[in-house]
Amino acid sequence: MKSKDKNLKMKNKIKNKKELKKNKFPKGFLWGVAYSSFQVEGGIKNNNWWRWAEIGKTKEKVGKACDSWNRYDEDHKLAQDLGCGGFRLSLEWSRIELNEGEFSQEALDHYKKILKNIKKRGMKRIVTLWHWGLPLWFVDNYGWHKKESVEFFGRYCQKVVDELGEEIDIFITMNEPTISLNKGYLVGVFPPGKINPWSFFQARKNMIEAHKKCYNLIKKFLPELSVGITQFCNTFESQRILKKLIEKFQDFYNWGFIKSDKDYYDFIGIDYYATFETKIFPPAFRRKTTKNRWTDIGWGIYPQGIYDICIQAKEKFQKPIYIFENGLADSEDKYRGDFIEEHLEYLKKAIDQGADVRGYFHWSLLDNFEWNLGYGPKFGLCEVDFETMERKPRGAYYEYKKIIENNGL
């Protein structure tokens, strides 16, 4: 071989190594998948969302969902085979506290089995205490807009810490509280179905206090446990004339809950799906997209937004960041592989610019009950036959698996 060819080959080899290193995520980066109890477990009748579906407020009734209450081992194996280092799930308050002050040891023991099974398969357990579902006794007599909610949520948290605390690796007290607040107290499309700004602000205040109460009691009994919430975050792009107004709105929408007292957060949990652009004239808010790609429920695919959100979080909080949800409704699996890769490219860019991102969790492992939209939207890396409950990995499952194996793109 000529020396010129040798030199060219060596240069290409060095270049390829540099490119490979450039695309690697930090050592110990936590790859995972996520789902929530009500959306997959099935049969949770003592619950406000079950009732909401039964009275026709959702496109379909809940039924067995994915039957994950019984088939959790199948789900955990799918995540293990994927190569996940973490599995995010939630506990169902309405299973654990059947009536006011009446706790189900059977449910707690079952959740312990579930958590132990995740650990046995070599994955960290990221546990959400509240992912929107509420016990009927709570909503009928109190609700988040009543001050007693702080005490009751704290009592529920204490029971979980006492019974399950040692089986939890990362603790999320609340999932996307602003979504539940906005849609439940301002728009009325989520339970409790109110359109009442006063109740909205009372409920928001109580949720913030409930989180702080839980943070303190968790730290008292499990001081090393990392505690926070996960927040639904959008970016908002606007014309110059609206810029300052939109920036204030975005700051309140994305970060207002956390900024109420950031000392009560060990990390910033982010759920990112889409970006809005704003205009003076209708449509005032519309989804932004790149390459004219839209999900099955009309959300624009805009990967750069995950970078923008992480840089915002870095600058505002200087805390570790986890992406606890990122995904799309895509029944044909048409965009999912590219969606994951492109979002991760921007996530890596944020890391390279100093954002302390510790993990990425894809939403979702399975197709599931998508709240008021029923079973129509398909968010799963795995398709679910809701008659037989068979789980079948889609093509993107294997694309994500390669990324995890390489710890990068």
C-alpha positions as CSV (number, residue, x, y, z in Angstrom):
1,M,0.0,0.0,0.0
2,K,1.3,3.5,-0.9
3,S,2.2,5.8,2.0
4,K,-0.3,8.3,0.7
5,D,-3.2,5.7,0.9
6,K,-2.0,4.7,4.4
7,N,-2.1,8.3,5.6
8,L,-5.6,8.8,4.2
9,K,-6.8,5.6,5.8
10,M,-5.2,6.6,9.2
11,K,-6.8,10.1,8.9
12,N,-10.2,8.5,8.2
13,K,-9.8,6.2,11.2
14,I,-9.0,9.0,13.5
15,K,-11.9,11.0,12.1
16,N,-14.3,8.1,12.7
17,K,-13.0,7.7,16.3
18,K,-13.6,11.4,16.9
19,E,-17.1,11.2,15.5
20,L,-17.9,8.1,17.6
21,K,-16.7,9.9,20.7
22,K,-18.6,13.0,19.8
23,N,-21.9,11.0,19.7
24,K,-21.3,9.1,22.9
25,F,-23.4,10.1,26.0
26,P,-21.7,10.4,29.4
27,K,-20.6,7.3,31.2
28,G,-23.4,6.1,33.4
29,F,-26.1,7.9,31.4
30,L,-29.5,6.3,32.4
31,W,-31.5,5.0,29.4
32,G,-35.0,3.9,30.1
33,V,-38.7,3.7,29.3
34,A,-41.8,4.9,31.1
35,Y,-45.5,4.3,31.7
36,S,-48.1,5.1,34.4
37,S,-50.2,2.8,36.5
38,F,-53.7,3.9,35.4
39,Q,-52.8,3.8,31.8
40,V,-51.5,0.2,31.8
41,E,-52.7,-1.7,34.9
42,G,-56.4,-1.9,34.2
43,G,-59.4,-2.5,36.5
44,I,-58.8,0.5,38.8
45,K,-62.4,1.4,39.6
46,N,-61.9,3.4,42.8
47,N,-60.5,6.2,40.7
48,N,-61.6,9.6,39.3
49,W,-60.4,8.7,35.8
50,W,-62.3,5.4,35.8
51,R,-65.4,7.3,36.6
52,W,-64.6,10.0,34.0
53,A,-64.5,7.3,31.4
54,E,-67.6,5.6,32.6
55,I,-69.7,8.8,32.3
56,G,-68.5,9.2,28.7
57,K,-65.9,11.9,29.1
58,T,-63.2,9.8,27.3
59,K,-63.4,8.2,23.8
60,E,-63.4,4.7,25.3
61,K,-63.8,3.0,28.7
62,V,-60.7,1.8,30.4
63,G,-61.3,-1.9,31.0
64,K,-58.2,-4.0,31.4
65,A,-55.9,-1.5,29.7
66,C,-52.7,-3.5,29.1
67,D,-53.3,-5.7,32.1
68,S,-49.9,-4.8,33.5
69,W,-51.1,-5.4,37.1
70,N,-50.8,-9.0,36.2
71,R,-48.4,-8.9,33.3
72,Y,-45.7,-6.7,34.7
73,D,-43.0,-9.4,34.4
74,E,-43.5,-9.3,30.6
75,D,-43.2,-5.6,30.5
76,H,-40.0,-5.6,32.6
77,K,-38.5,-8.3,30.4
78,L,-39.2,-6.1,27.3
79,A,-37.3,-3.2,29.0
80,Q,-34.5,-5.5,30.1
81,D,-34.1,-6.9,26.6
82,L,-34.0,-3.3,25.3
83,G,-31.0,-2.7,27.5
84,C,-32.6,-0.2,29.8
85,G,-30.9,0.9,33.0
86,G,-34.0,2.5,34.4
87,F,-37.8,1.8,34.4
88,R,-40.2,4.6,35.2
89,L,-43.6,3.6,36.6
90,S,-46.2,5.0,39.0
91,L,-48.1,3.9,42.1
92,E,-51.9,4.2,42.1
93,W,-53.2,6.1,45.2
94,S,-56.7,4.7,44.7
95,R,-55.4,1.1,44.9
96,I,-53.3,1.9,48.0
97,E,-55.8,4.0,50.1
98,L,-59.2,2.5,49.3
99,N,-61.1,4.7,51.7
100,E,-60.0,7.7,53.8
101,G,-57.3,6.3,56.2
102,E,-57.8,2.7,55.0
103,F,-54.7,1.3,53.3
104,S,-54.6,-1.9,51.3
105,Q,-51.7,-4.1,52.4
106,E,-52.4,-6.4,49.5
107,A,-51.8,-3.5,47.0
108,L,-48.7,-2.4,48.8
109,D,-47.3,-6.0,48.8
110,H,-48.1,-6.3,45.1
111,Y,-46.3,-3.1,44.3
112,K,-43.3,-4.3,46.3
113,K,-43.2,-7.4,44.0
114,I,-43.3,-5.2,41.0
115,L,-40.4,-3.1,42.2
116,K,-38.3,-6.1,43.3
117,N,-38.9,-7.6,39.8
118,I,-37.5,-4.4,38.2
119,K,-34.4,-4.6,40.4
120,K,-33.9,-8.3,39.7
121,R,-33.7,-7.4,36.1
122,G,-30.9,-4.9,36.7
123,M,-32.8,-1.7,36.3
124,K,-33.2,1.3,38.6
125,R,-36.7,2.1,39.8
126,I,-38.0,5.6,39.1
127,V,-41.3,5.8,41.0
128,T,-44.0,8.4,40.5
129,L,-46.2,8.9,43.6
130,W,-49.0,10.6,41.7
131,H,-49.7,10.4,38.0
132,W,-53.1,12.0,37.8
133,G,-55.4,9.3,39.2
134,L,-57.1,10.1,42.5
135,P,-59.2,8.0,44.9
136,L,-63.0,8.6,44.8
137,W,-63.2,9.4,48.5
138,F,-60.6,12.1,48.0
139,V,-62.3,13.8,45.0
140,D,-65.9,13.4,46.4
141,N,-65.0,15.0,49.8
142,Y,-62.0,17.2,49.1
143,G,-60.0,17.6,45.9
144,W,-56.8,19.4,45.2
145,H,-58.5,22.8,45.6
146,K,-59.3,22.1,49.3
147,K,-56.5,22.7,51.9
148,E,-57.0,19.2,53.4
149,S,-55.4,17.8,50.3
150,V,-51.9,18.6,51.5
151,E,-52.4,16.6,54.7
152,F,-53.9,13.6,52.9
153,F,-51.3,13.5,50.2
154,G,-48.6,13.7,52.8
155,R,-50.2,10.8,54.7
156,Y,-50.3,8.7,51.5
157,C,-46.6,9.6,50.8
158,Q,-45.6,8.6,54.4
159,K,-47.3,5.2,53.9
160,V,-45.4,4.6,50.6
161,V,-42.1,5.6,52.2
162,D,-42.7,3.3,55.2
163,E,-43.7,0.3,53.0
164,L,-41.8,0.8,49.7
165,G,-39.2,3.4,50.3
166,E,-36.2,1.0,50.2
167,E,-37.4,-0.3,46.8
168,I,-37.2,3.2,45.1
169,D,-34.1,4.6,43.5
170,I,-35.5,8.0,42.2
171,F,-38.7,9.5,43.6
172,I,-41.1,11.7,41.6
173,T,-43.8,13.1,43.8
174,M,-46.0,14.4,41.0
175,N,-46.3,14.0,37.2
176,E,-46.9,17.1,35.2
177,P,-49.0,19.0,37.8
178,T,-49.6,21.9,35.5
179,I,-51.3,19.8,32.8
180,S,-53.7,18.3,35.4
181,L,-54.4,21.8,36.8
182,N,-54.9,23.5,33.4
183,K,-57.1,20.9,31.9
184,G,-58.9,20.0,35.2
185,Y,-59.5,23.5,36.6
186,L,-59.4,26.0,33.7
187,V,-60.5,24.0,30.6
188,G,-62.6,21.3,32.2
189,V,-61.7,18.4,29.9
190,F,-59.9,16.5,32.7
191,P,-61.4,15.7,36.0
192,P,-62.7,17.4,38.1
193,G,-64.1,19.2,35.0
194,K,-64.0,22.7,36.5
195,I,-63.6,26.0,34.7
196,N,-62.7,28.1,37.8
197,P,-59.6,30.2,38.0
198,W,-60.0,30.6,41.8
199,S,-60.1,26.8,42.3
200,F,-57.1,26.5,39.9
201,F,-54.9,28.8,42.0
202,Q,-56.0,27.1,45.2
203,A,-55.2,23.7,43.8
204,R,-51.9,24.9,42.5
205,K,-50.9,26.3,45.8
206,N,-51.9,23.1,47.6
207,M,-50.0,20.9,45.1
208,I,-46.9,23.0,45.7
209,E,-47.3,22.6,49.5
210,A,-48.0,18.9,49.2
211,H,-44.8,18.4,47.2
212,K,-42.8,20.3,49.8
213,K,-44.3,18.3,52.6
214,C,-43.5,15.0,50.8
215,Y,-39.9,16.2,50.1
216,N,-39.3,16.9,53.8
217,L,-40.7,13.6,55.0
218,I,-38.8,11.5,52.4
219,K,-35.6,13.2,53.3
220,K,-36.2,12.6,57.0
221,F,-36.5,8.8,56.4
222,L,-34.4,8.3,53.2
223,P,-32.0,11.3,53.1
224,E,-30.0,9.9,50.1
225,L,-33.0,9.4,47.9
226,S,-33.2,11.8,45.0
227,V,-36.6,13.6,44.9
228,G,-38.4,15.9,42.5
229,I,-41.3,16.2,40.1
230,T,-41.5,15.9,36.3
231,Q,-42.9,18.9,34.4
232,F,-44.5,19.1,31.0
233,C,-42.5,21.6,29.1
234,N,-43.1,23.4,25.8
235,T,-41.0,25.9,24.0
236,F,-42.9,28.9,22.6
237,E,-41.6,30.9,19.6
238,S,-43.1,34.3,18.8
239,Q,-43.0,37.4,16.7
240,R,-40.8,40.2,18.2
241,I,-43.8,42.2,19.2
242,L,-45.0,39.3,21.5
243,K,-41.6,38.2,22.6
244,K,-41.5,39.6,26.2
245,L,-45.1,38.6,26.9
246,I,-44.5,35.0,25.6
247,E,-41.3,34.7,27.6
248,K,-43.1,35.5,30.8
249,F,-45.9,33.0,29.9
250,Q,-43.4,30.3,29.1
251,D,-41.5,30.9,32.3
252,F,-44.7,30.5,34.3
253,Y,-46.0,27.6,32.3
254,N,-42.7,25.5,32.3
255,W,-41.0,26.6,35.5
256,G,-43.4,28.4,37.8
257,F,-44.3,25.3,39.8
258,I,-40.6,24.5,40.5
259,K,-39.5,28.2,40.9
260,S,-42.0,28.4,43.8
261,D,-39.1,27.0,45.9
262,K,-36.3,25.3,44.0
263,D,-34.7,24.1,47.2
264,Y,-37.2,21.3,47.3
265,Y,-36.0,19.7,44.1
266,D,-32.9,17.5,43.7
267,F,-33.3,17.3,40.0
268,I,-35.3,18.8,37.2
269,G,-37.6,16.3,35.5
270,I,-38.7,17.2,32.0
271,D,-41.4,15.8,29.7
272,Y,-41.0,17.2,26.2
273,Y,-43.2,16.5,23.2
274,A,-43.7,19.6,21.1
275,T,-43.2,23.3,20.5
276,F,-45.6,26.2,19.8
277,E,-45.2,29.2,17.7
278,T,-47.4,32.2,18.4
279,K,-48.9,34.8,16.1
280,I,-50.9,38.0,16.7
281,F,-53.7,36.8,14.5
282,P,-55.4,33.4,14.5
283,P,-54.3,30.7,14.9
284,A,-52.7,32.5,17.9
285,F,-51.0,29.3,19.1
286,R,-50.0,26.5,16.7
287,R,-47.7,23.5,16.8
288,K,-44.3,23.9,15.2
289,T,-42.8,21.2,13.0
290,T,-39.6,20.5,11.0
291,K,-39.8,18.7,7.7
292,N,-43.6,19.0,7.9
293,R,-43.9,15.9,10.1
294,W,-47.0,15.5,12.4
295,T,-47.9,12.9,14.9
296,D,-51.2,11.0,14.7
297,I,-52.8,13.5,17.2
298,G,-51.5,16.5,15.3
299,W,-48.5,17.4,17.4
300,G,-45.6,18.8,15.3
301,I,-42.3,17.0,15.5
302,Y,-39.7,19.6,16.5
303,P,-36.5,18.0,18.0
304,Q,-34.7,21.3,18.6
305,G,-37.1,22.1,21.4
306,I,-35.6,19.5,23.7
307,Y,-32.3,21.4,23.4
308,D,-34.0,24.7,24.2
309,I,-35.7,23.3,27.2
310,C,-32.6,21.7,28.7
311,I,-30.6,25.0,28.2
312,Q,-33.4,26.9,30.0
313,A,-33.3,24.4,32.9
314,K,-29.5,24.6,33.1
315,E,-29.5,28.4,33.2
316,K,-32.4,28.7,35.7
317,F,-31.7,25.9,38.2
318,Q,-28.1,24.5,37.9
319,K,-29.4,21.0,38.9
320,P,-29.3,17.5,37.3
321,I,-31.8,17.1,34.5
322,Y,-33.7,14.0,33.5
323,I,-35.9,13.6,30.4
324,F,-38.6,11.4,31.9
325,E,-40.9,11.5,28.9
326,N,-40.3,12.0,25.2
327,G,-42.3,10.2,22.5
328,L,-45.0,10.4,19.9
329,A,-48.3,8.9,18.7
330,D,-47.3,7.0,15.6
331,S,-49.4,4.0,14.8
332,E,-47.4,3.1,11.7
333,D,-44.1,3.6,13.4
334,K,-43.3,5.9,10.5
335,Y,-41.3,8.6,12.3
336,R,-40.5,7.0,15.7
337,G,-36.9,5.9,15.0
338,D,-36.0,9.2,13.5
339,F,-37.8,11.0,16.3
340,I,-35.7,9.3,18.9
341,E,-32.4,9.8,17.1
342,E,-33.0,13.5,16.2
343,H,-34.1,14.4,19.8
344,L,-31.1,12.6,21.2
345,E,-28.8,14.6,18.8
346,Y,-30.2,17.8,20.3
347,L,-30.0,16.4,23.8
348,K,-26.3,15.6,23.3
349,K,-25.8,19.1,22.0
350,A,-27.3,20.4,25.3
351,I,-25.0,18.2,27.3
352,D,-22.0,19.4,25.3
353,Q,-23.0,22.9,26.2
354,G,-23.0,22.2,29.9
355,A,-26.5,20.9,30.7
356,D,-26.2,18.2,33.3
357,V,-28.6,15.7,31.7
358,R,-28.4,12.3,33.5
359,G,-31.0,10.2,31.7
360,Y,-33.5,9.8,28.9
361,F,-36.8,7.8,29.2
362,H,-38.9,7.1,26.1
363,W,-42.7,7.4,26.4
364,S,-43.9,4.8,26.2
365,L,-42.9,1.2,26.5
366,L,-46.4,0.1,25.5
367,D,-49.4,1.5,23.7
368,N,-51.8,2.4,26.5
369,F,-54.9,4.3,27.6
370,E,-54.2,7.9,26.6
371,W,-56.5,9.6,29.0
372,N,-59.4,11.4,27.3
373,L,-58.2,10.2,23.9
374,G,-58.7,6.6,24.8
375,Y,-56.8,3.8,23.0
376,G,-56.5,5.6,19.7
377,P,-53.0,7.2,20.0
378,K,-50.2,4.6,19.8
379,F,-47.2,5.9,21.8
380,G,-45.6,2.5,22.4
381,L,-42.3,1.1,21.4
382,C,-44.3,-2.1,21.6
383,E,-47.7,-2.6,20.0
384,V,-50.4,-4.1,22.3
385,D,-53.3,-6.2,21.1
386,F,-55.9,-5.1,23.6
387,E,-57.9,-8.3,23.0
388,T,-55.1,-10.9,23.6
389,M,-52.8,-8.5,25.5
390,E,-49.9,-9.6,23.3
391,R,-46.9,-7.2,23.3
392,K,-45.1,-6.9,20.0
393,P,-42.0,-4.7,19.6
394,R,-42.1,-2.2,16.7
395,G,-39.1,-1.4,14.5
396,A,-38.2,1.6,16.6
397,Y,-37.8,-0.7,19.6
398,Y,-34.8,-2.2,17.9
399,E,-33.4,1.2,16.8
400,Y,-33.6,2.4,20.4
401,K,-31.9,-0.8,21.5
402,K,-28.9,-0.1,19.3
403,I,-28.6,3.4,20.7
404,I,-28.6,2.1,24.3
405,E,-26.0,-0.6,23.4
406,N,-23.8,2.1,22.0
407,N,-24.5,4.6,24.7
408,G,-25.0,7.0,21.9
409,L,-25.9,7.6,18.3
